[in-house]
Amino acid sequence: MSADRQSGVETQAWVVGTPGPIASSPLRRVRREVPAPGPRELLVEVSVCGVCRTDLHLAEGDLAPKAPQRVPGHEVVGRVVALGPQAQGFTIGDRVGAAWLAGTCGACRYCRADRENLCPGSRYLGWDLDGGYAGHVLVDAEYAYPLPGERPDVEVAPLLCAGIIGYRALLRAELPPGGRLGIYGFGASAHLTAQFALARGATVHVLTRSAEARRLARELGAASAGDAYAAPPEPLDAAILFAPVGDLVPVALAALDRGGTLAVAGIHLSDVPELNYARHLFQERTLRSVTANTRADGRRYLAEVAGMPLKVEVNRYPMSRADRALADLAADRVTGVAVLMGGE
């Protein structure tokens, strides 16, 4: 398929109709024409697309869609089937990944300081731009990741957001070598981050309300796995909050040792209750947020995990059941990560 030719071929896609509770069926399945790539874009045929809690926030209206009928999805693995004349670094047939960060201005003070995740003009796949809950997706070549290696597509897709964002959160938490890490919530990103931290020599304590998630955490090597509101068996050097539950912020802060840091990894969080200075912040405890990631984060993470024996706990859904996948995620029926299988 050439870049200068309208395909005339239709593809399936899921769009956010009227945002609202998942029980109101905010996702609608539609048919759309396969788009032609712009000058610097790749047209990618979607092999798989991971299901992220951010997609659920978009569908339910916690994040307002940037345009009507937006296609969610930002953990995409596929093959290049067409490319614009100025798209560099890829050829037809290449396996590529498309992730959350889809564009930046390249000129602001954040971009110039290697902090492009804070660019005021940043754009995101599945929010500003149509994402991977579809047969095809357009990706700016400069924001696509080449994906060499033999790891199956279905296991690579979660690395492109759940993995990369967990890596960014780990950096923000400033876990010292061999340190004690607390992980609050144990879904897609957390189960990958725990393995990454364990491979680096950390002691990991998991705190989550799901009994099945606690079982998985112990299976993956966590030193302990308890209820989300319980105290870990020892003080923590660092903690990451993956659950979008503001009530857990003071709980996690209270579990930190002196000088510890809590990083909040979600793009959406319910309200944080009042903090007590002496109990939650004194003795140089730090509370930090995590905002997206840089492409450098993504490249470093993908390179490092290439040699790790990660166990990616995958729940497969046909693309035709994206609505069911989000409903299961909303109801905490997904242990690990849900992945939509393209062409099904």
TORMITOR-480670 format. One record per residue: x, y, z of N, C-alpha, C in turn. Coordinates in steps of 0.2 Angstrom, whole numbers, plus 5000, padded with zeros to 4 digits. Layout:
XYZXYZXYZ
...
// end
This chain:
500449945000500050005000500450065000
500450104995500850164995500550224999
501050275001500850325005500350375002
500450384995500050434991499450404988
499150354991498550324988498050304993
497450324992496950314997496750234996
496750205002496650135002495950114999
495450145002494750125000494550065004
495050035008494849975012494649995019
494149965022493949975029494249935034
494249955040494549915045494049925051
494049875056493649885062494049925067
493649955071493950005076493450005082
493650015088493250035094493350105095
492850145097492850215098492450225105
492650285108492350305114491750345112
491150325113490550355111490350415116
489950395121489850445126490150415132
490650455135491050425141490550415147
490650365150490250355156490450285159
490150265165490250205168490350145163
490750095164490850045159490250005158
489750005163489149965162488650005157
488850065156488450105151488650095144
489150045143489450035136489650095132
490150125135490450185132490850175125
491150105125491450095118490950065113
491050085107490650065101491050045096
490849985093491249955087491049985081
491450015077491350045070491750015065
491650035059492050025053492350095050
492950095049493350155046493750135040
493850185036494350175031495050175033
495450125031496150125033496450195031
496750225035497050295034497750285030
497850335026498550345023499050385027
499650355027500150395032500350465029
500450505034500650575032501450565030
501750625029502450625027502950585031
502850595038503350565043503050505047
502450475044502050425048502150355045
502050315049502050245048501350215048
501050175043500450145044500650075047
500350055052500549995056499849955056
499949895054499449845054499449815061
498949815065498949795072498949725073
499449695076499449625078499149615085
499349655090499049655097499049725099
498649735104498649795108498449785115
498949805120498749795127498249845129
497849815134497349855137497649885144
497549955144497849995150497250025154
497450035160496950065165496750135162
497250165159497150235156496550235151
496550175147495950165142495350165146
495350135152494750135156494550205158
495050245160494950315162494650355157
494850345151494650375145493850355143
493750295143493050275142492550295147
492750295153492350315159492250395160
492750435156492650505157493150535162
493550495166494050525170494550565167
494650545161495050585156494650595150
494550665149494050685144494350665137
494050635132494350615126494450685122
495050685119495250755115494850765109
494450715107494050725101493450675101
492950685098492350635098492650575094
492350515096492450455093493150435093
493550445098494250435099494350355100
494850335096495050255097495550255102
495450215108495950205113496450155111
496950145115497450095114498150125113
498650115117499350135116499850085118
499750025118500249975119500249925112
500449955107500349925100500949895098
500849825095501349795091501049775085
501449795079501149775073501749775068
501549775061502049775056501849835051
502449865049502349925045502049905038
501549925036501249915029501249965024
501450025026501550085022501850145026
502250185023502550235026502650305022
502650355025502650425022503350435019
503450475014504050485010504650515015
504450545020504950575025505050525031
504750475032504750425037505450395037
505850395042506550375042506550315047
507050265046507250215050506850145050
506350145046505950085045505750065038
505650005037505449985030504849945031
504449925025503849885025504049815028
503649795032503649725035504049735042
504349785044504649795051504149785056
504349745062503949745068504149805072
503649845074503649905078503249905083
503349955088502949965094502750035094
502150045096501850115097501650125104
501850175107501750185115501350245116
501250265122500850325125501050385122
501750405123501950465120502050465113
501650505109501550505102501850565098
502050615102502350675099502450735104
502950775103503150825107503350885102
503450945105503551005101504351005099
504750975103505450975101505851035102
505451085104505851155105505751185112
505351165116505251195122505751185127
505751215133506351205138506351135140
505751105141505751035143506050985138
505850995132506150955126506950965126
507151025126507851035126508251015132
507950995137508250975143508150895144
507950865139507850785139507350775144
506750815145506250805149505550815145
505550775139505050785134504350765137
504350725142503750695145503350755148
503750815149503350875152503250925147
503350905141503150955135502450975135
502351045136501651065136501251045129
501651035124501351015117501350945116
501450905121501450835120500850805118
500850745114500250715112500350645113
499750605114499750545116499250495112
499550435111499150385107498550365111
497950365107497350345111497050395115
497350455115496950515118496950575114
497550595112497550655107497450625099
497750565098497750525092497350465093
497150435087496750375087497350315088
497150275093497550215095497450155092
497650095096497750035093497149985094
496550005096495949965097495649965090
496049945085495849945078496249905074
496149895067496549855063497149885061
497149955060497749985058497850055063
498450075063498550135067499150175064
499050245064499650285061500050305067
500750305066501250315071501750365068
501950415071502550455069503150415070
503550405064504150365064504550385070
504650445072505150465077504950445084
504250425084504050395091503850325091
504050285086503950215085504550185088
504550125091505050085093505150025089
505750015086505949955082505949895087
505749835085505649785090505949715087
506649715088506949655086506849605091
507149545090507049495096506549445094
506449395099506049335098505449335103
505449385107504849385112504249395108
503649355109503049355106502749425106
502349445101502049505101501549515107
501249465109500749465114501149485121
501749465122502149485128502549545127
502649575121502949635120502449695121
501849685119501449745119501349775126
501249735132501249765138501849805140
502449785138503049825139503049895137
502649905132502649975129502350025133
501950005138501650055143501750035150
501449975151501449945158502249945160
502649915156503349915157503749975158
503650015153503950085152503750125158
503150135159502950175165503150155171
503150085172503350055178504150075179
504550075174505250085174505350165176
504950205173504950275175504750285182
504250255185504050255192504650235196
504950185194505550155198506050205198
506250245193506750295193506550355198
505850375197505650425202505650405209
505550345211505550315217506250315220
506750325216507450325219507650265223
507450205221507550145225508350135225
508650135231509350115232509550045230
510150035228510349965226510249915232
509849865230509749815235509249835240
508849895239508349925243507749885244
507249905248506649875250506049915246
505749885242505249925238504549895239
504049945241503349925241503049945235
502549895233502149905227501449895229
501049955228500349955230499949945224
499549895224499149875218499649835214
499349785210499749735207499349705201
499349755196499049745189499549735184
499449765178499849755172500549785174
500649845175501249875176501649855182
501249845188501549825194501949755193
501649705190501849635190502549635185
502549685181503149695177503749725181
503549785184504049825188504349775194
503949735197504149695202504749655200
504649625194505149575191505749615189
505649675187506249715185506649735191
506249755196506649775203506949715206
506649655206506949595208507549575205
507549575198508149565194508749605195
508549665198509149715200509349705207
509049655211509249645217508849675223
508249705221507849735227507449675230
507249695236506749655240506049695239
505549655237504949685235504349655239
503949705242503449685246502749715242
502349675241501749685237501149695241
500749745240500149765245499549775240
499049735240498549735235497949695238
497349725236496749695239496549625236
496849605230496649545226497049485229
496649435231497049375233497349345227
497149345222497449315216498049355214
498049415214498649455213499149445218
498949435225499449415230499849345228
499449305226499649235224500249245218
500049285213500549295208501149335210
501049375215501649415217502149365221
501849325225502349275228502649225223
502249205218502549165213503049195209
503049265208503549295205504149315209
504149305215504749315220504649365225
504049395226504049445231504149415238
504449455242504649435249504049435253
503549475252502849465255502349495251
501749475252501149495248500549505253
500349565255499749575259499249625257
498749635261498249675259498449745258
498149785254498349855252498449905258
498049895263498049935269498449915274
498749855273499149825279499849855279
500149855284500849875285501349815282
501849835278502349785276502749765282
503049705281503449675287504049715289
504249765285504849805286504749875283
505149925286505049985283505349985276
505050035271505250035264505650085263
506150075258506650125256506250165250
505750135247505450165241504750135240
504250165237503650135236503350165229
502950125226502650145220501850135221
501450185220500750175220500450165213
500250105211499950095205499250095205
498950075210498150085211497950155211
497450175207497250245207496750265213
497050245219496650255225497050305230
496750365230497050415234497150405241
496650355244496650335251497350305253
497650275248498250235249498950275250
498850345248499450385248499650395255
499250405260499550415267499750345270
499450295268499650225270500350205267
500450225261501150205258501650255261
501450315262501950365265502150345272
501650315276501850295283502250235283
502250195278502650135277503350145276
503550205273504250225271504650235277
505250215276505850225281506050295280
506450325285506750395284507050405277
506850455274507250475268506950435262
506350395263506050355258505650405253
505450375247505150405242504550365240
503950395239503350365236503250405229
503250355224503050385217502350355215
501950405213501250385211501250385204
501050325201501250305194500650315190
500050325192499450335188499350405185
498950405179498750465176498150495180
497850455183497250475187497250445194
497050485199497050465206496450495209
496050455213495550485217495850535222
495450575226495650625230496050595236
496650625237497050615243496850645249
496750595255496550625261497050675264
496850705269497350755273497950715276
498550745275499150705277499350735284
499650695288499950725294500650735293
500950795294501650805293502050765296
501950755303502450715307502450645305
501850615303501850545302501950525295
501850575290501850555283502450585279
502650645281503150675277503850695281
503750705287504350725291504950665290
505550685292506150645291506250625284
506150685280506350685273506050635269
505350615270505050575266504750615260
504750585254504550625248503950595244
503550635242502950615238503050645231
503050595226503150625219502650595214
502450625209502050605204502550575198
502150545193502550515187502150535181
502450575177502050595171502350565164
501950515162502150485155502950465156
503250465150503950445150504250475144
504950475144505350505138505450445133
505650455127505750405122506450375125
506850405128507450375130507350325136
506850345140506650295145506450225141
506050235136505750175133506350135130
506850175126507350135123507750095128
507950135134508350105139507950045142
507350045144506949995147506949935142
506749945136506649885131507349855130
507949895130508549865129508749815135
508549845141508749805147508349745148
507649745147507249685148507349635143
507649655137507749605132508149545134
508549555139508949495142508649465148
508049495150507749465157507249415155
507249365159506649315158506049335161
505749385159505149415162504549365161
504149355166503549315165502949375164
502649375158502149425157501449385157
501149395162500449365164499949395159
499749355154499349385148498649355149
498149395148497449375147497249395140
497149345135497049365128496249375127
496149425123495449435121495449455113
494949425110494949445103494849525102
495049555097494949625096494149645096
493749595094493049605094492749605101
493149595106492849595113493249645117
493449695114493749755118493349775124
492749785122492249805128492249755134
492249695132492349645138492949655142
493549665138494149665141494149725146
493849785144493849845148493349835154
492849795153492349775159492749735164
493049685161493449645166493949685170
494349725167494849765170494449815175
493949845174493549885179493349845185
493149775184492949735189493449695192
494149715191494649675194494649605193
494449585187494449515185495049495180
495549545180496149535176496749525180
497049475180497649465184498249465179
498649515180499249525175498949585170
498949565163498749615158498349585153
497849625151497349605146497649625139
497649585134497949605127497349585122
497249635117496849625112497249595106
496949535103497249505098496949535091
497349565087497149595081496949535076
496449555072496249505067495749455070
495549465076495049415079494449445081
// end
